[in-house]
């Protein structure tokens, strides 16, 4: 998608944007979108091959990182600050919605899913807020999900993590507001990505069409729809918005 052709946020030019999980899917579209606006983008991902290819194509900074390793995560944010400057916009995107039954959850799997989907968001925020405050403010965008709102079975730990993101987003909006740091969540619906296509092909191919039937808007969403919202939330055009969930689901949660 040509984001620059559709919209240009002058306030994003030269801003330093850090994105976790940026090598593929929604994350890739986030990287493309912010680069298109003239932002200086540094992104993290565990997939080194895909990350390096995207960074080479777009001319931005990629750092291989397993976000469950908090020490490595902190080092990556320090590198972004050293090479690009103080982070103005953080997009906490990394996560995985693997399906599981309640009976199959072990203590180790529980800890891993919380580490993959929740814990790193807190420590990423912790890594950037000092610089944001010194610079006069910033925007933090936490990636949520409508999954916990809809109560869909087979993803209890994913729902747990995403509901927690909703909660701490509101709390941090209050806590960081005095420092002019805005904290919002971007809440995707049924977003089509290669990973999602592959997953539903195994689980229930018919469910892909059911999403459109349940939505108020009758088309499939993809990563570009989330990226458009992220650009708005990162830009000064959303300067009065904090502590909110911005749902991009084509009306799926209306049912």
C-alpha positions as CSV (number, residue, x, y, z in Angstrom):
1,X,0.0,0.0,0.0
2,X,1.2,3.5,-0.8
3,X,0.6,5.2,2.6
4,X,2.3,8.4,1.4
5,X,-0.1,8.7,-1.4
6,X,-3.2,8.3,0.8
7,X,-2.2,10.4,3.8
8,X,0.8,12.3,5.1
9,X,1.4,13.2,8.7
10,X,4.0,15.9,8.8
11,X,4.4,15.5,12.5
12,X,5.8,12.0,12.0
13,X,8.7,13.2,9.8
14,X,12.0,12.6,11.6
15,X,10.3,10.9,14.6
16,X,12.0,7.9,16.1
17,X,9.6,4.9,16.1
18,X,10.3,1.6,17.8
19,X,8.2,-1.4,16.8
20,X,8.4,-4.9,18.2
21,X,7.5,-7.9,16.1
22,X,8.0,-5.9,12.9
23,X,9.3,-8.4,10.4
24,X,6.0,-9.9,9.2
25,X,2.2,-9.7,9.3
26,X,0.7,-6.6,11.0
27,X,4.2,-5.6,12.2
28,X,5.6,-5.5,8.7
29,X,2.8,-3.1,7.7
30,X,3.5,-0.9,10.7
31,X,7.1,-0.6,9.7
32,X,6.2,0.2,6.1
33,X,3.7,2.8,7.1
34,X,6.0,4.7,9.5
35,X,8.9,4.6,7.1
36,X,6.6,6.0,4.4
37,X,6.0,9.1,6.6
38,X,9.6,9.9,6.9
39,X,10.0,8.5,10.4
40,X,13.2,6.9,11.6
41,X,12.2,3.3,12.3
42,X,13.9,0.7,14.4
43,X,12.1,-2.7,14.7
44,X,12.7,-5.9,16.5
45,X,11.8,-9.5,15.6
46,X,12.9,-13.0,16.4
47,X,12.9,-13.8,12.6
48,X,16.3,-12.6,11.5
49,X,16.0,-13.5,7.8
50,X,12.7,-11.7,7.3
51,X,13.8,-8.7,9.4
52,X,17.0,-8.2,7.6
53,X,15.3,-8.4,4.2
54,X,12.6,-5.8,5.2
55,X,15.2,-3.5,6.7
56,X,17.3,-3.7,3.5
57,X,14.3,-3.0,1.3
58,X,13.2,0.0,3.3
59,X,16.5,1.4,4.6
60,X,15.6,1.2,8.3
61,X,17.1,-0.4,11.4
62,X,16.4,-4.0,12.3
63,X,17.6,-5.7,15.5
64,X,17.1,-9.4,16.0
65,X,15.4,-9.9,19.4
66,X,13.6,-12.5,21.4
67,X,11.2,-10.3,23.4
68,X,10.9,-12.9,26.1
69,X,14.5,-12.2,27.0
70,X,14.1,-8.9,28.8
71,X,17.8,-8.3,29.0
72,X,18.1,-8.6,25.2
73,X,15.0,-6.4,24.8
74,X,16.5,-3.6,26.9
75,X,19.8,-3.8,25.0
76,X,17.9,-3.4,21.7
77,X,16.1,-0.3,22.9
78,X,19.4,1.1,24.1
79,X,20.8,0.5,20.6
80,X,17.8,2.2,18.9
81,X,18.3,5.3,21.1
82,X,22.1,5.3,20.4
83,X,21.7,4.9,16.6
84,X,18.4,6.7,15.9
85,X,17.8,9.0,18.9
86,X,15.3,9.0,21.7
87,X,12.2,7.0,20.9
88,X,9.2,9.2,20.2
89,X,6.7,6.5,19.4
90,X,6.6,2.9,20.7
91,X,4.4,0.2,19.1
92,X,4.2,-2.9,21.3
93,X,3.2,-5.3,18.5
94,X,5.0,-8.6,19.2
95,X,2.7,-11.5,20.1
96,X,1.3,-14.9,19.1
97,X,-2.3,-16.2,19.3
98,X,-1.5,-19.9,19.4
99,X,-4.6,-22.0,20.2
100,X,-4.8,-24.3,23.2
101,X,-7.2,-26.1,25.5
102,X,-7.5,-25.3,29.2
103,X,-6.7,-28.9,30.0
104,X,-3.4,-28.7,28.0
105,X,-1.9,-25.7,29.8
106,X,1.2,-26.5,31.9
107,X,3.0,-24.1,34.1
108,X,5.8,-23.8,31.6
109,X,3.4,-23.0,28.7
110,X,1.6,-20.5,30.9
111,X,4.8,-18.6,31.7
112,X,5.9,-18.7,28.0
113,X,2.6,-17.3,26.7
114,X,2.6,-14.5,29.2
115,X,6.2,-13.7,28.2
116,X,5.3,-13.7,24.5
117,X,2.1,-11.7,24.7
118,X,2.3,-9.5,27.7
119,X,5.4,-9.1,29.9
120,X,7.6,-7.6,27.2
121,X,5.2,-4.7,26.7
122,X,5.7,-3.4,30.2
123,X,9.5,-3.6,30.0
124,X,9.5,-2.0,26.5
125,X,7.5,0.9,27.9
126,X,9.9,1.1,30.9
127,X,12.8,1.4,28.5
128,X,11.4,4.4,26.6
129,X,9.5,6.6,29.0
130,X,12.5,8.3,30.5
131,X,13.7,9.6,27.2
132,X,10.1,10.5,26.1
133,X,9.6,12.6,29.2
134,X,12.9,14.4,28.8
135,X,12.0,15.2,25.2
136,X,8.6,16.5,26.2
137,X,6.3,13.6,25.5
138,X,5.6,10.6,23.3
139,X,3.1,8.1,22.1
140,X,2.8,4.5,23.2
141,X,0.6,2.1,21.2
142,X,-0.1,-1.3,22.8
143,X,-1.4,-4.0,20.5
144,X,-4.6,-5.5,21.9
145,X,-7.1,-7.9,20.4
146,X,-10.9,-8.3,20.3
147,X,-10.4,-11.9,21.3
148,X,-10.9,-11.3,25.0
149,X,-14.0,-9.1,24.2
150,X,-15.6,-11.9,22.3
151,X,-14.7,-14.7,24.7
152,X,-13.6,-17.1,22.0
153,X,-12.7,-20.6,23.2
154,X,-9.3,-22.2,22.8
155,X,-7.2,-19.1,23.5
156,X,-7.6,-18.5,27.2
157,X,-4.0,-17.4,27.8
158,X,-4.1,-15.1,24.8
159,X,-7.3,-13.6,26.0
160,X,-5.8,-13.2,29.5
161,X,-2.8,-11.3,28.1
162,X,-4.9,-9.0,25.8
163,X,-7.4,-8.2,28.6
164,X,-4.4,-7.2,30.8
165,X,-3.1,-4.9,28.0
166,X,-6.5,-3.2,28.0
167,X,-6.2,-2.7,31.8
168,X,-2.6,-1.5,32.1
169,X,-3.1,0.9,29.1
170,X,-5.7,2.8,31.0
171,X,-3.6,2.8,34.2
172,X,-0.4,4.0,32.4
173,X,-2.4,6.7,30.6
174,X,-3.1,8.2,34.0
175,X,0.3,7.6,35.4
176,X,2.2,9.0,32.4
177,X,-0.2,11.8,31.3
178,X,1.6,14.4,33.4
179,X,4.7,13.7,31.4
180,X,2.8,14.3,28.1
181,X,3.1,10.6,27.2
182,X,0.0,9.2,25.6
183,X,-0.8,5.5,26.0
184,X,-3.5,3.8,23.8
185,X,-4.2,0.4,22.6
186,X,-4.9,-0.6,19.0
187,X,-7.3,-3.5,18.9
188,X,-7.4,-5.6,15.7
189,X,-10.2,-7.8,14.7
190,X,-9.9,-10.6,12.2
191,X,-6.8,-9.4,10.3
192,X,-5.7,-11.4,7.3
193,X,-2.0,-12.3,7.4
194,X,-0.1,-15.2,5.9
195,X,0.3,-16.7,9.4
196,X,-3.5,-16.4,10.0
197,X,-4.3,-17.9,6.6
198,X,-2.1,-20.9,7.4
199,X,-3.5,-21.4,10.9
200,X,-7.2,-21.3,9.8
201,X,-6.5,-23.6,6.9
202,X,-5.6,-26.2,9.6
203,X,-8.2,-25.4,12.2
204,X,-11.4,-24.4,10.3
205,X,-11.2,-23.0,6.8
206,X,-14.9,-22.2,6.8
207,X,-14.3,-19.7,9.7
208,X,-12.5,-17.3,7.4
209,X,-15.7,-16.6,5.5
210,X,-17.7,-16.5,8.8
211,X,-15.7,-13.4,9.9
212,X,-17.0,-11.4,7.0
213,X,-20.6,-12.6,7.6
214,X,-20.3,-11.5,11.3
215,X,-18.8,-8.1,10.5
216,X,-20.8,-5.0,9.8
217,X,-18.4,-4.2,6.9
218,X,-18.3,-7.0,4.4
219,X,-14.6,-7.2,3.5
220,X,-11.6,-8.9,5.0
221,X,-9.2,-6.7,7.0
222,X,-5.5,-6.8,6.6
223,X,-2.5,-5.3,8.2
224,X,-2.8,-2.0,6.3
225,X,-6.0,-1.2,8.2
226,X,-4.2,-1.5,11.5
227,X,-1.2,0.5,10.2
228,X,-3.5,3.4,9.2
229,X,-4.8,3.6,12.8
230,X,-1.2,3.4,14.2
231,X,-0.1,6.3,12.1
232,X,-2.9,8.4,13.5
233,X,-2.1,7.4,17.1
234,X,1.5,8.1,16.6
235,X,0.9,11.5,15.0
236,X,0.1,14.8,16.6
237,X,-3.4,14.6,15.1
238,X,-4.3,12.3,18.0
239,X,-2.8,14.6,20.7
240,X,-6.0,14.6,22.7
241,X,-6.3,10.8,22.8
242,X,-5.0,8.6,25.7
243,X,-6.2,5.6,27.7
244,X,-8.4,4.4,24.9
245,X,-9.0,1.3,22.9
246,X,-9.1,2.0,19.1
247,X,-10.8,-1.0,17.6
248,X,-10.2,-1.9,14.0
249,X,-12.5,-4.9,13.4
250,X,-15.0,-3.8,10.7
251,X,-17.7,-4.1,13.3
252,X,-17.1,-7.7,14.4
253,X,-17.6,-6.9,18.1
254,X,-21.0,-5.6,17.4
255,X,-22.2,-9.2,17.4
